[in-house]
Amino acid sequence: ARWTLEDGWGGAEIVPFGPVELSPAAAVLHYGQEIFEGLKAFRHADGSVWTFRPERNAERMQRSARRLALPELPVEDFLGSLSAITAADEPWVPEATSEESLYLRPFMFASEEFLGVRASHCVDYYVIASPAGPYFPRGVQPLVVWISDEYARAGAGGTGAAKCGGNYASSLLAKEEAAENGADEVMFLDSETHSSIDELSGMNVFAVTADGRLLTPSLTGSILEGVTRESILRLAADRGLEVVEQQLVMGEVLRQVDRGEITEMFAAGTAAVINPIGELRARGGSWTVGEGGSGEVTLALRRELTDIQYGRIPDRHGWLTRLI
Ligand code: PMP
């Protein structure tokens, strides 16, 4: 679906998936003035289709827009765009029984044609919809995570808290390095002291302690404010875990893993929901987290969140919005 900002966000069009026309001098191609979001549409057993806390994505997109000098799309228009594309692609929303979903990717970019460095006055907003298979077709697989000691993803005053393409561009080389070292994902440390955990390239990070606490890095301005993160903190508190948002010093976390004080770690985001972390790897060695598999708290939180999303248990926090 395609929307252009000309006297408001009217003019929405549902168009077949295909190439977009863009000037070679379009600002986005040179200066990366672009932001995006990622959500899923879930079919419930009665055939209805829902999405999860979309207003949080709409608000985050507005914060990203402000940081990237792009116009803020009103929340109602963001929600309307999700309903419109999902209605158009209704046959593509997988069955309720499948653990699959329709992935929705709203994005906005600067399309004005010029070569000087300034904010573009012309922007396009699109939503791509694409069926997404189950993230773990062979059961939940723990991640091996490479701790990047060389590259940072975001610095103070930078765009780390915004969901913009540039942040992902700066993570790609570190991801390649992780792959060369046999790891699935990369863990970024803060750029200032290079000592405390920020996040993975597309997920927030959590640790469960033997004494019943759930630890996660506090939002410092360089971490994406994950919708899954916020929801997990709520579900964990409901379960009686003590939720602690604080600076997590990497060296201290590794010592706690060694001493068995941290028993589980996991990463969380829209795509995987929750992905256990089985091993941390760095130039100096490797650390198995707990038993190296999927911990009990990790799997229980994952089950509860997906049960809410697929409508299998009551939505007690009112997190679901009906799309069709
Ligand atoms: N951090 C980064 C860098 C991400 O790209 C994502 C995925 N959007 C997340 C965290 C998790 O955010 P959410 O739970 O909103 O998907």
Residues whose N, C-alpha, C, O or C-beta is under 5 A from the ligand:
A	BS01	PMP	G38 E199 L200 S201 G202 M203 N204 L224 E225 G226 V227 T228 R229 A268 G269 T270
